Each structure stands twice: as structure tokens, then as C-alpha cells.
Amino acid sequence: MFIKPSALAGVLLLAASQSADAVVINFDYTYDGGFFSGSNSSRRDILDAAGGFLGSILTDSLTAISSGGGNNFSAVFIRPDTGAETTLSNFSVAADTLTVFVGGQTMGAGNLGYGGYGGYNVSGTQDFLNNASLRGQSNPTSGPSATDFAPWGGQLTFSSSASWYFDADLSTTEAFSGNDFYSVALHELGHLLGLGSSDSWDNKISGSSFTGANAVAAYGGNVPLEGDTVHWLDGTKSTVNGIEQETAMDPTIHVGTRKVFTQLDLAALKDVGWQVSVTAVPVPSAVWLFGSALLGFIASKRKQNLSF
């Protein structure tokens, strides 16, 4: 996704009570490219905080994908350090877990990162194929009838050349001048979770609006989208604990500020098929900007989708 520096102010950080049924977002640094390693390893804490928040509010039960014997699941994704399409054969994912490959690479000016869910190839018994597609969900997760979403995970790439702000303590508020890494991580994880990228999102688009019932209820009507149909219309606002904030999943965020998931963003997670349970706790913070395009390709039974 693209990011264009600008300036704005705002407030609030969401915190969530941990659920016993929470989804675990497991970050894999195999293709790190150095962005999270060595002296940069503290950056992992911020990414863990973003993944921990979103994972903790998702209460879906996802079955494991276990390759072995005649059953083979191959994960297909974009390497975060090189941008090369990569396939890992005999791949397995634990129950209630998403595996997310993360790293950094040099990007053009104004680009902070991109993210999306992974594709796959699968062979084996019919039960194994069905499980790979549904992960225990009862509703379709792909195609024109999809109302749910259950990926194995995917990838996040962050710009190694951007001017970042890595907040050492997300519970405190202070002025800063860089691009807030926590905000970008939340936004890109939103795309990985199907916002703007899944078939269950696409199936709720009418013209230039999103018509998911939960989002409509939160917004008070059909929600206007950007022309790419993967983001809320730039400047769309909702609330965090009753206080207005620009949505996390619109295409812009301003330098020197922070954005978190609003009620509209959370409602959209429900509309694409996630079970969402959240207790929001206000913590004074800051707000800021995104712009993007959409890429995708077919990897056997599932489309891989990236949002930039």
C-alpha cells in the first residue's frame, strides 16, 4: 500500500481483553531482510502488539492444516524481502493460528508497506482439501457465494527506506514526526484478514459502496469506497469508544499521528466472516495516511491478494 506524508491530530488507542478462544497471529521472520533483526529486533514488539490486539478479538475456531502422508498443502506467498513469489511445500499451520511472513525491502518514496493473505496449492484426500479451504468454517470462504474467510496466513512487507516512528511504549502519548509503524501494521493486517481483499468482502460491494450489514449499521448506511474498492473512501470517519476518528482502513494516514481500528473497521471484520469480541479501553494517542493499489494471482484453489 502507498503512504503519502501529511499532518493531522487525533486520539485513542484500542486495547482488548484476551479471549481464551483468541486467534494467534504468528509472525515468521525467515524472510526478514534485516528489517526486524539485530539492532532492529525491538520492532517485533510493536508488530506483536498489533497482531496481539487483532488476534485477541477474533474468536473463530480454525482447524489445523497438517501436511503428511499423501496430503500436501503448499503455501504460496510473496517474499517480504524480495517480492518474489514463493511456495513452501508440506506446509502446516496449527489450530487457531495464522502464519504471517514479515520483513522489509526498499520501496519508492511515499510507500510504507503492503500486506495480504496467502494463496495455496493442495492435494490429498477430499477431507484434507475441504479443510484447507474452510479451516472448520461452515460457510463458503471463496467464490461468489463466500460469506466467511479462513486463510492460513499471508505476508506483510514494510519499507526499509521510510522514516518510521517505532513507539517504545504504546500505552503513553507523545508527539512524534515519523510514520507510525503500529498504525501501518494494523492497517496491513486488516487486509490480510480479508478487509478489501477477500471474496466475502467483494460479494458485499454494490457499485462504489460496501453493503455488509454490520458496517451499514455502524456507519448509518452503505459505506462509500475508494475507486480501488479495497478501502473506505478517503476521510471516512467512525468512532473509538464514542470519540470520532478517521477509520483505520481508509487509504490515508497522516505523518506524526496514529490510527486504530474504529467501530466501522471492527464491523467490517464481522461482515467478511470473523467472529469479533472486543472490549475497547481509551488510551490517549495520536492519528495519520494511506493510498493503495491491488494485486492478485491465482494459486490453485485460492486467490492470493496483496494490498499496497
N, C-alpha and C positions, 0 to 999 in steps of 0.2 A: 504494500500500500504506500501511497505517496504521502508526504507530510510537508506542508508549507508553513514556515515560521510566521507567527503573528503575535498578538498580545491580547490578553483578556484576563479577568479575575473571576474567582468563584470560590465555593466552599464545599466541604464534606468528603468524608471517606467512609465507604461501607465496611462494616465488619459483620461476620456471621457466626452464629453458634454452630459448633461442629456437630454434624449428624452421624449417628452410628452407621447409617447407610450411605454415607458420602461416597462420591466417585473420587478415586485417586488419580490425579494428573501427574504422571511420572515423566520427568524430563530426562532425556538421554543426550549426553554431551559428546557422543562418539564423533560427530561431525561438527565440532565446536568452532574450528577455525581460529582458536585462540581468544575468542570474544569473552568466554567465561572462565578461562583457565589462568593459572599462575597468579599474578598480582590482581587479576580481574575476577577472581573466584567469588568475591563478596557480592558480585552482581547476581549470583544464583539465589541469594536470599530474597531479593526483590522479586525475581521471577517465581520463586516458590510461594511468596506471599500472594501474588496474582493468581497462580494456579490453585493455591490453597483456598482462597476465597471462593472462586468459581466451583471448584470441586466440592467444597463443603456444602454448597446449596443445592447440589444435584443429588437426588435420592433414588435415581434409577438403579435397578439391579441389572448389571451387564454380565452375561455369561463369559467365561474364559474362551479364548481361541487357542487350542493346543495342537500344534502340528506333531505328527508322529505316525509311524506305520505307513499306511497308504494315504494318509491325509496330509496335505501340504498347503499351507497358507503362506503366500508371499506378499510382504508389504511393499508397496510402490509409493515412493515419495520423492520430493525434490531435496537434494542435499543442501542443508542450510549454509554450508561453507563454500560451495562451488556452483550451486544452481543446477547440477547435473541430475537427470532422472536416475533414481537408484532403486534396485529391487533386492530385498533380503528374503531368501527362501527359508522354508521351515521356521517361519516366524511364529512366536506365541505371545499372547497377551493375557495377563492374569484377570480373573473376575473383577468386576467393578473398577477397572483400570483403563486409562488411556495412555498410550506411549507417545510422547511428543519429542521428536528430534529437534534440537535447537542449536543455533550457532550464529556466527556473524560473517559478513562479507562486505567488501567495499561497494557502495551504491552511489548513484548520481546525487547531485546536490538536491536537497529537499526531500529525499527518500529516507524514511526511517526504518521500514521493515515490511514484511509480508508474512501471511500465515494462511494455512488451510488444512483441511483434513486429507488423509492419505487414501490412495487407491489400493487395489489388491488384485492378485490372481489366486485362484483357489481350485484345488482338485481333491477328490476323495469321495466319501460316501455322501448320499443326499442329505443326511442329517448334519454332516460337517459343513456342507455348502450352505444349508439353511442357517446354521448357527453363525457362520462367518458374516452373512448378510444382516441377520436380525439381532444377534447377541442377546437373545432371550426376549426381545420385544414382541408384542402380539400384533402390532400394526405394521404395514409396509414401510420400509426405510428408504426405498429408492423407487424411481419411476413416477408416472403421472398420478398414481394413487397414494403416494407416500404421505403419511401424516406423522411419522416418527423418524428418529435419527439415532444411529448407534455405530459410530466409526470405531476403528481400532486405535485411532490417534491421528498423527499427522506431523506437520513441521512448522516451525517458526524461524524466520531469519531476521536479524537486526543489522542495521547499518553499522559497520565498524568505523565509518568515517564521519558520522554525525556528532554534533555537540550534545552529549547526553547529560541529564541530571539523574544520578543514582542516589536515591534517598536512603540514608543510613538508618533512619528511624521513621517509618511510615505513620507512627502514632502522633508525631509532632507536626507543627505548621511553621514553615519558614519561607521567606522569599527565595526564589531561585531564578536563574536566567537560561538554563538549558532546556532540552527536550526531555520531558518526564518519562523515564523508562517504564515506570509502573503503569502509567496510563496506556502507553503503546502496547505493553504486554497484555493488558485486559482486553483491549480492542481486538488484537490479533487472535487471542484465544477465543473471543466471541465468534470470529469467522471459522475457526477450527471446530467450534461447537455447532456450526450449521447456520449461523446468522449471516444471511446474504450469500450462502454457498450451497446449502442442501436442497434436495428436491422438495422436502417438506416446506421450505421457505418459498421456493419458486412456485409451488402449487397454490400459494396464498397471495399471489400477485395478480392484481387486476389493473391493467393499464399501467399507470405510474404510481400505484398505491399498494400498500400491504394491507390485507384484509383479515389477518389472523384475529380470532375472537378476543383473545386476551389483550393483544396490542390495541385493538379497537376500543376495548373497554378502558384501558389505561389512558389512551390518547383522547377519547371522546369522538372517534370517527375513524375512517380509513386513514392510514398513516402515509403521508407523501414520501416518495423515494427519490433518490438521485437518478439520473439517467442511466447509470450502470445497474440499477435495481438491486444493488448489494449493500446500500447504505440508506439510512434515513436521509431525507432532504437536509442539506446543509443548514444548520441553525435550529433544527428541531429540538424542542425542549420538553423535558418531563420533570419529575421531582425525585429527590432523595430525602426520605423522611419528611415529606411535605415541603421541602425547600427546592425551588426551581434550579435546574442545572441543564446545560446543553447535554444531549444524550451522548453516551459513550460510543454508540455505533453510527453516528453521523460522520461525514467524511472529513471533518476538520477538528483540530485541537490546537490551541494557541500555546506558543512557547512561553515558558515561565508559569504554567498553570497545570492543574491536574483535573482529569475527568474520571468518574467511576460509573458503575452501572446504575442507571436510573430505573424507576418503576417500568417505564416503557421497554427498556432493554431486557429486564427480567421477564416481562410479559412475553416478549418475542421468543425467549428460550422455551417457554411453555408451548408457544404456538408451533415451534419446529419439532416438539415431541418430548422435551425434557421434563421431568418431574422436579419442580423447583420449590424449595422451602428455605426462606431466608428471614433472619431477624436483623434488621438494619440498625446500626448504632452510629449516631453522628459523631464524627471526629473532624474538627476544623482542618481544612486543607487548602489546596489551590485549584485551577482548571486550564485547557489549551487546544491542537489542529490535525486533520487527516484528508487525503484525497486518494482515489484509487482506481484501479482497473481490474479486470477479472480474466484469469487464465484457467484453462482446464484441459484435461485429456481423458480418454477412456482407458481404464486399467481393468480389463476383464469385466467383472460384474459391477464394479463401482467406479463412478467418475471421481477423479481426484480434482480438488478445487483449491485454487490459491487466490487470495485477495491481496492486492497491493495498495 
